[in-house]
């Protein structure tokens, strides 16, 4: 058994939406296929992956560094001890050969993209859904029921309060009971009007989370915190620069409600520093590390070990990204749920066809691998790389 090819294509996911920090008009993603010589049900096993939204495609790094390290490695060195399947940990080590520590940046996104495809192939070879394979690895019971929330509420040209309310109402009608909107891209007075409009629309049917996307300095963060603490929010997310742990720690003195951050931290070392210095509170706050941006599931397992050392439960993790990889991790490893994009970043976001949100949860389908084959619009694009 061996990996015989690794294919990458950079694709646009451009959209006129914006958050407090960036617009998505020129955004791209890398789509990858890891082709093996294994067959299941008469079909060649191909693992697929892509990088999470908010970071650009990683084609240069994948093609120039990480692809060749996989293909040039001794094929037997990439297999598990039985020799009957791939070993994602060994492949990860091969990709990271001759890489200095630190400086995670875009490198972590490239490796995370490939890691997703490697786990997809590994679970397909095992003929199991990834979430069940992960649960077996950890000796735990998989829970196919996963909490999901609807992320939206972006700034958009011409989008008024009525349109914002209509968007949030549509999420409730599709079964969500937690919705999220962007703030920090307008004045505090306008954002307050937007928040109050959404709260009036959702009433007691749902809770509202707000996301700053790292825009605020400490003074602005505190100003908003004093306003936001008057509302029953689900969380106040990524308030300042993701590496400004002092800001996050100081803010906890002004905001007693739940906060969330971590989507732009790309290693277990960064996660450890957040827990050491960021003032995060394990009884109420949430961690949003996204495996597709942070060296993949192999590294995410190390991050979960760090959380355990600091007394955090996996259920406090609700990853960023809205992709099926994190859904499988949540179901297999007991995370608290996953972000979801009901309308945005398609066809990469969302669930396999036929999966319905009920009372804020979905049930994982029993599809081999990550389950991309169950999403017709996505697998059609993936199969253009390799079948």
N, C-alpha and C positions, 0 to 999 in steps of 0.2 A: 504493500500500500504506500502511495506517495502522492504528494502535491505535484501536479505536472504543469500548472500555469497559474499565474496571478494576473488578472486583468483589471485595469482602472479606466474610468471615464469621468471627466468633470462635466457636470450638468448644471444649468441655471435653475434656481428656485426663486427667481426674481419676483418681487411683489412691491406695490407702492406703500405698504404699511411701514410704520416706524414705531420705535419705543423711545425712551428718554435719551438714548445714547446713539443709536444707529438707525439708518433706514435699510430696507432690504431690497432696494431697487437693483442692485448688482450682485446679490448673494448667489453663491454656487455651492454645490456639494459634490463630494467624490462618491461614486458608486463602484463597488469592487466585486469581483467574483474570484473565489479560490477554487480552482478546478482540481479534482482528485481523479485517480484511476479506479476508484471504488464504484460499484454499481449496487443499487437497491431497486427492486421491482423493475428490473430491466432498464433503469435510467442511471446515467452517470451522476454521481454525487457532486454537486456544486454548492459551495457555501457563498452566501451573499451578505454584503454589508454596505453601510453608508455612514457618513459623518453627520453628527447632530447639527441642527440649525443654529445659526448665530456665529459659526466659524466657517470660513471659506473652504472650498475643495482643496485636497491635499495631494493632487496628482504628481507634482514635482517630487515631493519627499517619497511618496510611495514608489514611483517608477525609478527614481535615482538611487534610493538607499534600501528601503525595506523589502521590496519585491525580490531583489536579487539575493538578499541574505536568506530568504526562505528557499528559493529555488536552487541556490548553490550549496545549501547544507546537505550533509549526508541524510538521505531520506529516512534511514532507520533511526537517526538521532531525534527525529520529530515524532516518533510513535510512543504510545504508552508501553508499560512494561510487558504487557501480553502481546504487543505487536499487532493488535487487531483494530486499532483506531488511532487517530491523531491524539497528540498530547498538547493542548493549547499552551500550557506553561512552558514546555520545551520550545515550541515555536516562538513564543514571546521572547524567550531568552536568545534565540537565534536572531530575531529582528533587532534586539537591543545590543547585540555584540558590537564592541568598539564605540559605544556611546558613553559620554561622560555623564556623571550624575548632575542633577539640577537642570535648569534651563528648559523647563518642560514645554512651554509655548506650543507651537504648531506641531512639533514632533509627537506630542501625546495624542493629538487628533488623528494623525496618520496611522499610528500604531493601533489606536482604538477602532478605527474603521476596519482595518485588516483583522483585528481580533474578533470583531463581530462576525465576519464571514467565516473565520476559522471555527468558532463555536457552533455556527449554523451547520457547517459541514460535519463537525464531530457528532452533534446530536442526530443528524440524518444518518450517519453511518451506524450509530447505535440504534436507529429506528425508534427514537423517542422524542417527544417534545422536550425542548431545552429545559423548561422549568422542572420537569420530572427528573431529567438527568442530573440537574443541580441538586435537587432535594436528595436524591440517592447518594450523591457524592458526600453530602453533609450528614447523612443518616437522619434526615428529618422528613416530616410529612409535607408534601406539596399541598398548597392551598390554591386551587384554580380561581378562586374569587378574589379579585383585585380592585381596590379603591382607585378611582380615576377622577380627576377634576378637569374642567374645561378651561383652557387658557385662551384668552383673546383680549378684547378691550384695547386693541392697538389704536394709536392715532392714525387717522386716514384722511386724505383730502376731502373736505366737505362733510365729514362725519359729525353730525350734531348729537345732542342728547337723546333725541328720539331714536336715532339709528343705533346708538349705544344700548339703549334700553331694549330695543327689538332684538339685537344680537344676544344679549343676556337671556331674554325670554326664550329664544330658540334653544339655548343650552338646557334650560329647565325642561322644555318640551321633549328633549331627547334623553332625559333621564338623569342628568347631572344634578347634584345637590351642593357642589362647591364650584364657583366660577372665579376667574381671575382677570384683572384688568391692569393696564399700564398706567403709571402716574409718573410725575417728574418731568414730563415733556411739555408742560404748560405751567402757568402760574399756579400758586397754591390755591388761589381763589377759584380758578377754573377747575382744577382737579377736585376741589371739595364739592363743587356743583356736580361734577361727573360721578363722584362716589355716592353722593346723596341720591342722584337719579337712579343709579343701579340698585342701591339698597331699597329704594321705594318700589322698584320693579320686581325684585326677587322676594321681598317681604320675608316671611318665615319659611319659605320653600327651600332656601339655599343660604349658604354663607359666601362672603366675598373676601378674596385675597387681593392684595395690591402689590405691584412689582415696580421697583425703581430702576432696575437694570444697572445698578452701580453708579448712578449719576450724582448723588449728593455729597457735599462736604459735611462736616459734623454740624455746623450751625444750621444748615438747611434740613439735615436729617432730624435734628431735634425740633425744629419748627414744625415739620410735618408730623413728628411723633406726638406733639402736644395736640395737634388737630385730630390725628387718627385715633388716639386712645379714647375718643368720645364715641366711637363706632364699634360694633361687635364684629371685628374683622377676623377672618380665619388666620391670616398672617400678614406681616409687613416684610417684604422680600428684598434682598440684595440692595441695601440702602446706599452703601458707599463702595469705593473700590474694593474688589474682592480680597486684596492682600492687605488692606488697612484694618488689621485686627483690633487696633486700639480704638478706632471709630466704632466698630461693632460692639466692643466691650463697653464703651462709654454710653452708647445708645440704650443699652439694657437698663440703665439707671433712669431713663426717661420714658421707656415704653414697656409697660408690664405685660402686654399681650404677647402672642407668639410671633417670633421672627423666623425667617428662613434665608439661607444663603448656601453657597458652595458650588453652584453650577459652573463657575469659572475658576475652580481649583482643580488641578489636573494630576495630582499624585497623592499617595497616602501620606507623604511627608507634609504636604500642604494641609491636608485634612487634620493631621496631628497638631500643626501650628494653630489652626483655627480653634481647635478644642482647648489647647493650652492657653491661648492669649485672646480669644475673641469674645469671651464672656457669654458664650452660648449656654443655654440652660436645658439640660436633658429632660426636664419634666414638661416642657412646653414648646421648645423650638424645633425646627425641622432642618435637615441637611439634604442638599439637592445635587450631590455629586452625580455626574452623568458619565457612565462608563464609555460611551462613544466618543467623548472628548478627553478622557483621562486614562489613556493607555489600555482601555478595554476591561473586560471582566477579570482577567488575570490580576490586574492591579486593583480592581474594585474589591476583590476578595481580601487583599492586604488592607485596604481602607476599612473594611468591616472589622478586621482584627484590631485596628487602631481604635475604632469606636468601642469595642468590647473592653479594651484596656482602660478607657476613660469612663466606663459605666453607662454608655449609650446603648440603647436597644436598636436593632435593625429597623424596627417599626417607626423610628424617627426619621428614616430616610424616605423621601419621596422625590425620585430623580427628575431632573430637567430633561426635556427633549421630546417627549411624546412619541417614542418609538417602541416597537415590539420587543426589542432586546431588553429594555428595562422592565417591560411587563413580565417577561419570563424570569428575570432576576427577582422581581417582587414576589411572584408566585412561588418560585423555587426556594428562595432564601429568607422569606418572611419580612420583606420591606413593607413600609406603610402604604405604598401605592405608587402611582405614576402620574405624571403630567399627560395631558391629552390635547391635541389640536383638532377639534371637530371639523374645521373649515380651512385651516391654513397648512402650508408646506406639504401639500399633496403632490404625488401619491405616497410620500414617505411617512407621513404621520397617520395616525388612526389605527384601526383594528382590522383583522381579517373580515371578509364579507360575511354578513349575517350576525356578527357579534353586536349585541345590544347593550346599552347602558341602562341599568335598572337600579334605582335608589343609589346612584353614585358608584356602582360597581359593575364590572364585567366578569364573565366566566371565560377563562382561557379555553380555546378549542384544542382538541387533541390532534395537533398537526406536528409531524416530525420537524425537528430543527426549531428555528425561531418562529416559523409559521408564515413566512412570506408567500408561500404558494397559495395561501388562502385569501390573498388580497389581489384580485385580478389586475387592477390597474398598475400595481407595483411590480408584480412578478413578470408582467409583460415587458416592462422596461429592463428588468434584471436579466431576463433570458436573451436579450439582444447582445449581452456581453458574452455569455456562454451558457450552453444547455447541457 
